[in-house]
Each structure stands twice: as C-alpha cells, then as structure tokens.
Amino acid sequence: MSKSHNIQASRRGEFAVMVPQGRLGIMEAEALGKALEPLAAQEAPRIALDLRYVDFIGSRALAVLMQAHGEIAKRKGLLLLGNLRPEVARIFEISRLGSLLHIVGDLESVLKRSEEREARQGAGRKAD
C-alpha cells in the first residue's frame, strides 16, 4: 500500500482507533472503506478516526464516512472523528456533515477516559 493509503490501526479502551494519513481522495476512500467495513459490522462498534494527519478529504471519503456512520448507528455503536485540521474541519462545515457526525476536538481525552473505564471494569471483574 502506498503512503497515501497508510492507515494505522490500534485499540484504545473500548475504541478501535484508525489514523489515516495524507489526502483522502478517491483511492484512499476505498482503502478507508475496506478498513472500516469489518469494524462497523461488529455488535455495538466503537470506532475513533484520528484525522490529525489528513490534509484533504474528498466527497468519496465523506460518503464512506456517512455510510459507516449509518451502519454503526444501526448496530448501536459510535463513530468519532477527532483532531481535525482547520482545512478538513472547513470541509465538514461547508458540506454540513459536521452536524450529522460525532466530531470531537480532543480525541485523546475521550480515548484516555475509555481506557480508564475499561481498566476499572477489568479490575471489578477480577475482584469477583
């Protein structure tokens, strides 16, 4: 996969975290869709997209995000977008999709709280 298709994935608490890089044009949107698809198909998926390294997002990638958002919502899950650069935030504002998607400014805080919550739950299970 080329650098523009590079999507790092990890787990943070209850969230699957994806960190795409560069431009999210047509080709990259396909790669993003393929990466999101199995995660979105899970029961009550919780997915966080860290967009700090994305400097452009095209209409195809926006459509992929909306489709994933719909699938995830049907399964009572959550798709969070965070750490948007100003130029990417502007695209969401112009397209009016920012009001439909869950966008947070400080994704790191959300992920830390999730990890802490999961650690407390794990400690509670061990005590049983």
C-alpha positions as a Markdown table, in Angstrom:
| # | Residue | x | y | z |
|---|---|---|---|---|
| 1 | Met | 0.0 | 0.0 | 0.0 |
| 2 | Ser | 1.3 | 3.5 | -0.8 |
| 3 | Lys | 1.9 | 6.1 | 1.9 |
| 4 | Ser | -1.3 | 7.9 | 0.9 |
| 5 | His | -3.2 | 4.7 | 1.7 |
| 6 | Asn | -1.5 | 4.3 | 5.0 |
| 7 | Ile | -4.0 | 3.8 | 7.8 |
| 8 | Gln | -2.6 | 2.9 | 11.2 |
| 9 | Ala | -4.9 | 0.9 | 13.5 |
| 10 | Ser | -4.8 | 0.2 | 17.2 |
| 11 | Arg | -7.1 | -0.4 | 20.2 |
| 12 | Arg | -7.6 | 2.1 | 23.0 |
| 13 | Gly | -10.0 | 1.1 | 25.7 |
| 14 | Glu | -13.3 | 0.2 | 24.0 |
| 15 | Phe | -12.4 | 2.0 | 20.8 |
| 16 | Ala | -10.8 | 0.7 | 17.6 |
| 17 | Val | -8.6 | 3.7 | 16.6 |
| 18 | Met | -7.7 | 4.4 | 13.0 |
| 19 | Val | -5.2 | 7.0 | 11.9 |
| 20 | Pro | -5.3 | 7.7 | 8.2 |
| 21 | Gln | -2.6 | 10.0 | 6.7 |
| 22 | Gly | -2.4 | 12.4 | 3.8 |
| 23 | Arg | -5.1 | 13.0 | 1.4 |
| 24 | Leu | -8.4 | 11.1 | 1.5 |
| 25 | Gly | -9.2 | 11.2 | -2.2 |
| 26 | Ile | -11.0 | 8.5 | -4.3 |
| 27 | Met | -8.3 | 5.8 | -4.0 |
| 28 | Glu | -7.8 | 6.4 | -0.3 |
| 29 | Ala | -11.6 | 6.5 | 0.3 |
| 30 | Glu | -11.7 | 2.9 | -1.0 |
| 31 | Ala | -9.0 | 1.8 | 1.4 |
| 32 | Leu | -10.7 | 3.6 | 4.3 |
| 33 | Gly | -14.0 | 1.9 | 3.5 |
| 34 | Lys | -12.3 | -1.5 | 3.4 |
| 35 | Ala | -10.7 | -0.8 | 6.7 |
| 36 | Leu | -13.9 | 0.4 | 8.3 |
| 37 | Glu | -16.2 | -2.3 | 7.0 |
| 38 | Pro | -15.3 | -5.2 | 9.3 |
| 39 | Leu | -15.2 | -2.9 | 12.3 |
| 40 | Ala | -18.6 | -1.4 | 11.5 |
| 41 | Ala | -20.1 | -4.9 | 11.1 |
| 42 | Gln | -19.4 | -5.8 | 14.8 |
| 43 | Glu | -22.0 | -5.6 | 17.5 |
| 44 | Ala | -22.1 | -2.0 | 19.0 |
| 45 | Pro | -18.8 | -1.0 | 17.4 |
| 46 | Arg | -16.9 | 2.0 | 18.8 |
| 47 | Ile | -14.5 | 3.4 | 16.3 |
| 48 | Ala | -12.4 | 6.6 | 16.5 |
| 49 | Leu | -10.9 | 8.2 | 13.5 |
| 50 | Asp | -7.9 | 10.4 | 14.4 |
| 51 | Leu | -7.7 | 12.8 | 11.4 |
| 52 | Arg | -4.7 | 14.9 | 12.6 |
| 53 | Tyr | -2.6 | 13.8 | 9.6 |
| 54 | Val | -5.3 | 14.2 | 7.0 |
| 55 | Asp | -4.9 | 17.4 | 5.0 |
| 56 | Phe | -7.7 | 16.9 | 2.5 |
| 57 | Ile | -10.9 | 14.9 | 2.4 |
| 58 | Gly | -12.9 | 14.4 | -0.8 |
| 59 | Ser | -16.5 | 13.7 | -1.5 |
| 60 | Arg | -15.9 | 10.0 | -1.9 |
| 61 | Ala | -14.3 | 9.8 | 1.5 |
| 62 | Leu | -17.2 | 11.8 | 3.0 |
| 63 | Ala | -19.6 | 9.3 | 1.5 |
| 64 | Val | -17.6 | 6.4 | 3.0 |
| 65 | Leu | -17.8 | 8.1 | 6.5 |
| 66 | Met | -21.5 | 8.7 | 6.2 |
| 67 | Gln | -22.1 | 5.1 | 5.1 |
| 68 | Ala | -20.0 | 3.8 | 8.0 |
| 69 | His | -21.8 | 6.2 | 10.4 |
| 70 | Gly | -25.2 | 4.7 | 9.3 |
| 71 | Glu | -24.0 | 1.1 | 9.7 |
| 72 | Ile | -22.5 | 1.8 | 13.1 |
| 73 | Ala | -25.6 | 3.7 | 14.3 |
| 74 | Lys | -27.8 | 0.7 | 13.2 |
| 75 | Arg | -25.7 | -1.5 | 15.5 |
| 76 | Lys | -26.0 | 0.9 | 18.4 |
| 77 | Gly | -22.3 | 1.9 | 18.1 |
| 78 | Leu | -20.4 | 5.1 | 17.8 |
| 79 | Leu | -18.1 | 6.6 | 15.2 |
| 80 | Leu | -16.0 | 9.5 | 16.5 |
| 81 | Leu | -13.9 | 11.8 | 14.3 |
| 82 | Gly | -11.3 | 13.9 | 16.1 |
| 83 | Asn | -8.2 | 16.1 | 15.8 |
| 84 | Leu | -9.3 | 17.7 | 12.6 |
| 85 | Arg | -7.0 | 20.2 | 10.9 |
| 86 | Pro | -8.7 | 23.5 | 10.2 |
| 87 | Glu | -8.8 | 22.8 | 6.4 |
| 88 | Val | -10.5 | 19.5 | 7.0 |
| 89 | Ala | -12.9 | 20.9 | 9.6 |
| 90 | Arg | -13.9 | 23.5 | 7.0 |
| 91 | Ile | -14.8 | 20.8 | 4.5 |
| 92 | Phe | -17.2 | 19.3 | 7.1 |
| 93 | Glu | -18.6 | 22.7 | 7.8 |
| 94 | Ile | -19.2 | 23.5 | 4.2 |
| 95 | Ser | -20.7 | 20.1 | 3.5 |
| 96 | Arg | -22.9 | 20.4 | 6.6 |
| 97 | Leu | -21.8 | 16.9 | 7.6 |
| 98 | Gly | -20.2 | 18.1 | 10.8 |
| 99 | Ser | -23.7 | 18.4 | 12.3 |
| 100 | Leu | -24.5 | 14.8 | 11.5 |
| 101 | Leu | -21.2 | 13.1 | 12.6 |
| 102 | His | -19.7 | 13.0 | 16.0 |
| 103 | Ile | -16.7 | 15.3 | 15.9 |
| 104 | Val | -14.6 | 16.0 | 18.9 |
| 105 | Gly | -11.7 | 18.4 | 19.2 |
| 106 | Asp | -9.7 | 16.5 | 21.8 |
| 107 | Leu | -9.9 | 12.8 | 20.8 |
| 108 | Glu | -7.0 | 11.9 | 23.2 |
| 109 | Ser | -9.1 | 12.8 | 26.3 |
| 110 | Val | -12.0 | 10.6 | 25.0 |
| 111 | Leu | -9.7 | 7.7 | 24.5 |
| 112 | Lys | -8.0 | 8.1 | 27.9 |
| 113 | Arg | -11.4 | 8.1 | 29.6 |
| 114 | Ser | -12.3 | 4.9 | 27.7 |
| 115 | Glu | -9.1 | 3.2 | 28.7 |
| 116 | Glu | -9.6 | 4.2 | 32.4 |
| 117 | Arg | -13.2 | 3.0 | 32.2 |
| 118 | Glu | -12.1 | -0.3 | 30.7 |
| 119 | Ala | -9.3 | -0.7 | 33.4 |
| 120 | Arg | -11.9 | -0.1 | 36.2 |
| 121 | Gln | -14.3 | -2.7 | 34.7 |
| 122 | Gly | -11.4 | -5.2 | 34.3 |
| 123 | Ala | -10.4 | -4.7 | 37.9 |
| 124 | Gly | -14.0 | -5.1 | 39.0 |
| 125 | Arg | -14.3 | -8.4 | 37.1 |
| 126 | Lys | -11.0 | -9.7 | 38.8 |
| 127 | Ala | -12.5 | -8.9 | 42.2 |
| 128 | Asp | -15.5 | -11.1 | 41.5 |
